[in-house]
Amino acid sequence: MTLYPEHSAPSRTDAATTDTPDEGLRRTLGVGRRSFLSTCTAVAAGAVAAPVFGAAPALAQDRGRGHDHDHDHGHGGQVLVPPHKRGIILYTVRDATARDPLSTDLPSGFREVFKQLARHGYRQVEFAGYRQHANAPGGADLESVQGAKLLRAWLDDYGLRAQGNHGFIPSSWPLSTADLDTFKKHLEIANIIGMDHMGTGGDPTGSSYRADWDVAADKWNALGEIARREGIKLYTHNHDGAYGFLLDGGPLDSQGRPTRSSGIRKLEYFLKVTDPRVVWLEMDIFWAHVAQYKFHTYTAHDGSTRENVFDPARLVARNNKRYPLFHAKDGVVSTTNGMGYEMVPFGTGVIDYTTFFSRIGERNYHNPMVEDDNSPSATDPGQSLREAKISYDNMAALRKRRH
């Protein structure tokens, strides 16, 4: 396994600090005491308080004004997400792309959905596969060279650019000939559509053991090199589990596996042992905050319990160019579902995206894609596209705070 030493392990929270857990969390996040306390909700005894980062950005008051300028003095400062970087993953509006155009007047299929998203103001999309309703132009399955040409033409028609796809990443390793051929077909489709990135919606491995992450790194380094030769950046999209602590030492269990941790998180280790020239990541900011809520203590090699509060923005800042894509997903506090948050449209929750985007910088490099798993509604067919507009307006309204 080749290590890439330029990506060192993050330092741990000092266990000897005299701050209370809440105060330590507030300091780690760099937010004011008042905004922290005004939104923080108590949780069960022994758990870290739900990590609420301040009030949500207000719904845009002047929709259509000031969104296309890097500075808007009427809104208080520099735009944090430039207009050409505002995107959405099509999973958020999957009910609309899957809708039968013969049975509704609502936008349906890729072409009409692209048109509506462009009207909302979006300039980028991320695919979650290439299937739509069979009665939509082009038919049900556009996962082909011809289908990719159609998608590219429709994107161009409405001034949209595709930045990625949650598509095929081979599960087998070493690669079978069939998997390699399918992978290369997806790279060809990505190039036709005009993507700079291609990825997957899952973690490199669900394991907690270092040996399995080493195997995953070998696989992703190999796939990333194949993608690089085709001009594509290969990325992995991650959920909360990938930010749990790696089991890499201490007493072994009955199967010879380690039972304790050095305090490094699984994905931090993956960043260390993958080649930064060929492997990239897409942080789902919602799930990263769920991980902050869930994974805050670990059992060290010596058996002691230690605290390490996860700071998503700090991880990005330390590995900035490894994160070309984000899922911008918001949440409200929940102390009953085990995650700390419930998903809501972007800008209507409590995750402090103003602070997050201010801390990571690189406004013209990162591509945040709005996502809300819960936008499609069984009883309100227009909800997902309506909430996509709310999310766009709130992203466009984000401004760097003036000091």
C-alpha positions in Angstrom: 0.0 0.0 0.0 1.5 3.4 -1.1 1.0 6.2 1.4 0.7 9.8 0.2 2.3 11.7 3.1 1.2 15.1 2.0 -2.2 14.2 3.6 -1.4 13.9 7.3 -3.9 12.7 9.9 -5.9 15.4 11.5 -4.9 16.4 15.0 -7.3 15.3 17.8 -9.3 17.5 20.1 -7.3 18.0 23.3 -8.7 15.7 25.9 -7.3 17.9 28.7 -9.3 21.0 27.7 -11.3 22.6 30.5 -14.2 23.5 28.2 -17.5 21.8 28.6 -18.4 19.4 25.7 -20.9 22.0 24.3 -18.3 24.8 24.7 -15.6 22.8 23.1 -17.9 22.0 20.1 -18.8 25.6 19.8 -15.1 26.7 19.7 -14.3 23.9 17.2 -17.0 25.2 14.9 -16.1 28.9 15.4 -19.6 30.1 16.0 -20.9 32.5 18.5 -22.2 31.4 21.9 -25.6 33.0 21.3 -26.3 31.4 17.9 -25.1 28.1 19.2 -27.3 28.1 22.3 -30.3 29.5 20.5 -30.6 26.5 18.3 -28.9 23.7 20.1 -31.2 21.0 21.4 -30.5 18.7 24.4 -30.0 15.0 23.7 -29.9 11.9 25.8 -27.4 11.9 28.7 -23.9 11.0 27.6 -24.3 12.1 24.0 -22.8 15.3 22.5 -25.4 18.0 22.0 -26.9 18.1 18.5 -24.4 20.1 16.5 -26.5 23.0 15.3 -24.4 25.7 13.6 -26.6 28.8 13.9 -29.8 30.0 12.4 -30.6 28.9 8.8 -30.1 31.5 6.0 -33.3 33.4 5.6 -35.5 32.7 2.6 -34.5 35.0 -0.2 -36.4 38.2 0.1 -35.6 39.6 -3.3 -35.7 36.6 -5.6 -34.1 37.5 -8.9 -32.2 40.4 -7.6 -28.5 40.3 -6.9 -28.0 36.6 -7.6 -25.7 37.0 -10.6 -23.1 39.2 -9.0 -20.1 38.3 -6.8 -20.8 41.3 -4.6 -24.3 42.5 -3.7 -24.1 45.4 -1.2 -27.8 45.3 -0.6 -27.4 41.7 0.8 -24.3 42.3 2.8 -21.3 41.0 1.0 -19.6 38.6 -1.4 -21.7 35.8 -3.0 -20.5 32.5 -1.5 -21.7 30.3 -4.4 -21.2 32.0 -7.8 -24.2 31.6 -10.2 -22.3 29.2 -12.6 -21.6 26.9 -9.6 -25.2 26.5 -8.4 -26.3 22.9 -9.1 -28.7 20.2 -8.2 -28.5 16.4 -8.2 -31.5 15.0 -10.3 -32.2 12.5 -7.5 -34.0 15.4 -5.8 -36.5 15.6 -8.6 -36.5 11.9 -9.6 -40.3 11.9 -9.5 -40.4 14.5 -12.2 -38.0 12.8 -14.5 -39.9 9.5 -14.0 -43.3 11.1 -14.6 -45.5 10.1 -17.6 -45.8 13.1 -19.9 -49.0 11.7 -21.4 -50.8 11.9 -18.0 -49.8 15.3 -16.6 -49.1 18.9 -17.5 -46.3 19.1 -15.0 -42.7 18.9 -16.3 -41.7 15.3 -17.0 -38.7 13.5 -18.3 -35.2 14.9 -18.6 -35.8 17.5 -21.2 -38.7 19.3 -19.5 -37.1 19.0 -16.1 -33.9 20.6 -17.5 -36.0 23.5 -18.8 -37.7 24.0 -15.5 -34.4 23.9 -13.5 -32.9 26.4 -15.8 -35.9 28.7 -15.2 -35.3 28.4 -11.5 -31.7 29.6 -12.1 -29.6 26.4 -11.9 -26.6 26.1 -14.2 -25.4 22.7 -13.2 -26.9 19.2 -12.7 -25.6 15.9 -11.4 -27.1 12.7 -12.7 -28.3 9.8 -10.6 -28.5 7.4 -13.5 -29.9 7.9 -17.0 -33.4 6.5 -16.8 -36.7 8.4 -17.2 -40.3 7.6 -18.2 -40.6 5.5 -21.3 -43.0 8.1 -22.9 -40.5 11.0 -22.5 -38.4 12.0 -25.5 -35.6 9.5 -26.1 -37.4 6.7 -24.2 -36.8 5.1 -20.9 -33.1 4.3 -20.9 -30.5 6.9 -22.1 -27.5 4.9 -20.8 -26.0 4.7 -24.3 -23.9 6.8 -26.7 -27.1 7.9 -28.5 -28.8 8.7 -25.2 -25.8 10.7 -24.0 -25.9 12.8 -27.2 -29.6 13.6 -26.6 -28.9 14.5 -23.0 -26.0 16.8 -24.0 -28.2 18.5 -26.6 -30.9 19.2 -24.1 -28.4 20.5 -21.5 -26.9 22.8 -24.1 -30.4 24.0 -25.1 -31.1 25.3 -21.6 -27.6 26.5 -20.6 -26.9 23.6 -18.2 -23.8 21.7 -17.6 -23.5 18.2 -16.1 -20.8 17.9 -13.5 -21.1 14.2 -12.5 -23.2 11.0 -12.2 -23.9 8.5 -9.5 -23.3 5.6 -11.8 -21.4 2.4 -12.3 -18.4 1.6 -10.1 -17.3 -2.1 -10.3 -17.9 -4.0 -7.2 -15.5 -6.8 -8.0 -11.8 -6.6 -7.4 -9.6 -7.4 -9.3 -11.7 -6.2 -12.2 -13.5 -8.6 -14.5 -13.4 -8.0 -18.2 -17.1 -7.3 -18.3 -16.9 -4.8 -15.4 -14.0 -3.0 -17.1 -15.9 -2.7 -20.3 -19.0 -1.3 -18.6 -16.8 1.1 -16.6 -15.2 2.4 -19.9 -18.7 2.7 -21.4 -19.7 5.0 -18.6 -16.6 7.1 -19.1 -17.5 7.4 -22.7 -21.0 8.5 -21.8 -19.6 11.0 -19.3 -17.4 12.6 -21.9 -20.2 12.9 -24.4 -22.4 14.6 -21.9 -19.5 16.9 -21.0 -18.8 15.9 -17.4 -15.6 16.6 -15.6 -16.4 14.0 -13.0 -17.9 10.6 -12.6 -18.7 8.8 -9.4 -20.9 6.7 -7.2 -23.4 7.2 -4.5 -21.8 4.9 -2.0 -18.7 4.6 0.2 -15.5 2.8 -1.0 -16.3 0.1 1.6 -18.6 -0.3 4.5 -15.9 -1.9 6.6 -14.3 -0.5 9.8 -11.0 -2.3 9.3 -7.9 -0.8 7.9 -7.1 -3.8 5.7 -10.4 -3.4 3.8 -9.8 0.3 3.3 -6.3 -0.6 1.9 -8.0 -2.9 -0.7 -10.5 -0.2 -1.5 -7.7 2.3 -2.0 -5.9 0.0 -4.4 -9.2 -0.4 -6.4 -9.9 3.3 -6.5 -6.4 4.2 -7.5 -6.6 1.8 -10.4 -10.1 3.0 -11.5 -9.0 6.6 -11.0 -6.1 6.1 -13.3 -8.3 4.6 -16.0 -10.7 7.6 -15.6 -7.8 10.1 -15.7 -6.6 8.8 -19.1 -10.1 9.6 -20.4 -10.1 13.1 -18.9 -12.5 12.3 -16.1 -12.1 12.8 -12.3 -13.4 9.7 -10.4 -15.1 10.5 -7.1 -16.7 8.7 -4.2 -19.8 10.1 -2.5 -19.9 9.5 1.3 -22.4 9.1 4.0 -22.0 9.3 7.8 -20.6 5.8 8.2 -17.4 6.7 6.3 -16.5 9.2 9.0 -16.6 6.7 11.8 -13.4 5.7 13.5 -11.1 3.2 11.8 -10.3 0.1 13.8 -6.6 -0.2 13.4 -5.0 -1.5 16.7 -5.5 -2.8 20.2 -6.5 -6.4 21.2 -7.6 -8.6 18.3 -11.0 -10.3 18.2 -11.6 -14.0 17.7 -11.1 -13.5 13.9 -7.8 -11.7 14.3 -9.3 -8.2 13.6 -8.4 -5.0 15.6 -10.9 -3.8 18.1 -9.7 -0.2 18.9 -8.8 3.0 17.1 -5.9 5.4 16.7 -8.6 8.1 16.3 -8.3 8.5 12.6 -11.6 8.4 10.7 -12.1 5.9 7.9 -12.3 8.5 5.1 -9.4 10.5 6.5 -7.3 7.3 6.1 -8.7 6.8 2.6 -7.5 10.3 1.7 -4.0 9.4 3.0 -3.7 6.1 1.0 -5.2 7.2 -2.3 -3.5 9.1 -5.0 -4.6 12.8 -5.0 -4.0 12.9 -8.7 -6.7 10.3 -9.6 -9.1 9.9 -6.6 -11.6 12.6 -5.7 -14.5 13.0 -3.2 -17.9 14.5 -3.0 -18.9 15.4 0.6 -22.6 15.2 1.4 -22.6 18.0 4.0 -25.7 16.8 5.7 -24.3 13.3 6.3 -21.0 14.8 7.4 -22.9 16.7 10.1 -24.8 13.5 11.0 -21.4 11.9 11.5 -20.4 14.8 13.8 -23.4 14.0 15.9 -22.8 10.3 16.0 -19.1 9.7 16.0 -17.5 11.9 18.7 -15.7 9.4 21.0 -13.6 6.3 20.4 -11.7 3.6 22.3 -8.0 4.2 21.9 -5.4 1.4 21.6 -4.7 1.6 25.3 -8.4 1.1 26.2 -9.1 4.7 27.2 -12.1 6.6 25.9 -11.2 9.8 23.9 -13.1 12.6 22.3 -12.6 13.8 18.8 -15.4 16.1 17.5 -15.6 15.9 13.7 -15.3 19.3 11.8 -16.5 18.8 8.2 -15.3 22.2 7.0 -11.8 21.6 8.5 -11.5 18.2 6.7 -12.3 20.0 3.4 -10.0 22.9 4.0 -7.1 20.5 4.7 -7.8 18.6 1.5 -9.5 21.3 -0.6 -8.7 20.2 -4.1 -9.8 16.7 -3.3 -13.4 17.9 -3.0 -14.6 19.3 -6.4 -18.2 18.4 -5.6 -20.6 18.7 -2.6 -24.2 17.7 -1.9 -25.8 20.7 -0.3 -28.5 19.2 1.9 -30.0 20.9 4.9 -31.6 19.6 8.1 -33.5 20.5 11.2 -32.6 19.2 14.6 -34.0 15.8 15.6 -33.2 13.9 18.8 -35.4 10.9 18.1 -34.1 9.4 14.8 -30.5 8.7 15.9 -29.0 11.0 13.3 -29.4 14.4 14.9 -31.2 15.9 11.9 -34.2 15.5 9.6 -33.7 16.5 5.9 -35.4 19.7 4.7 -35.0 22.0 1.6 -31.7 23.9 1.4 -31.7 27.0 3.5 -34.7 26.1 5.6 -32.8 24.1 8.2 -30.1 24.8 10.8 -26.8 23.8 9.1 -24.8 27.0 8.8 -23.9 27.0 5.2 -22.7 30.6 5.4 -20.0 29.6 7.8 -19.2 26.3 5.9 -18.7 27.9 2.5 -16.8 30.8 4.0 -14.4 28.5 5.8 -13.5 26.3 2.8 -13.1 29.1 0.2 -12.3 28.2 -3.4 -15.6 29.5 -4.6 -14.8 28.9 -8.2 -13.6 25.4 -7.7 -16.2 23.6 -5.7 -19.6 22.6 -7.2 -22.4 22.3 -4.6 -25.3 20.3 -5.7 -28.6 20.8 -3.9 -30.1 17.6 -2.7 -33.2 16.7 -0.6 -34.1 13.0 -0.5 -37.6 13.8 0.7 -38.6 16.3 -1.9 -40.7 13.9 -4.0 -44.2 13.6 -2.6 -46.9 10.9 -3.1 -49.7 13.4 -2.6 -48.2 16.7 -4.1 -46.7 16.0 -7.5 -45.3 19.5 -7.9 -43.5 19.5 -4.6 -40.0 18.5 -5.7 -39.6 21.1 -8.4 -41.2 23.7 -6.2 -38.7 22.9 -3.4 -35.9 22.9 -5.9 -36.8 26.6 -6.5 -36.7 27.4 -2.8 -33.4 25.7 -2.5 -31.9 27.6 -5.4 -33.1 30.9 -4.0 -31.6 30.2 -0.6 -28.2 29.1 -2.1 -28.2 32.2 -4.3 -28.8 34.4 -1.2 -25.7 33.1 0.7 -23.4 36.0 1.4 -20.1 36.1 3.3 -20.7 37.9 6.6 -19.1 41.3 7.0 -17.0 41.7 10.1 
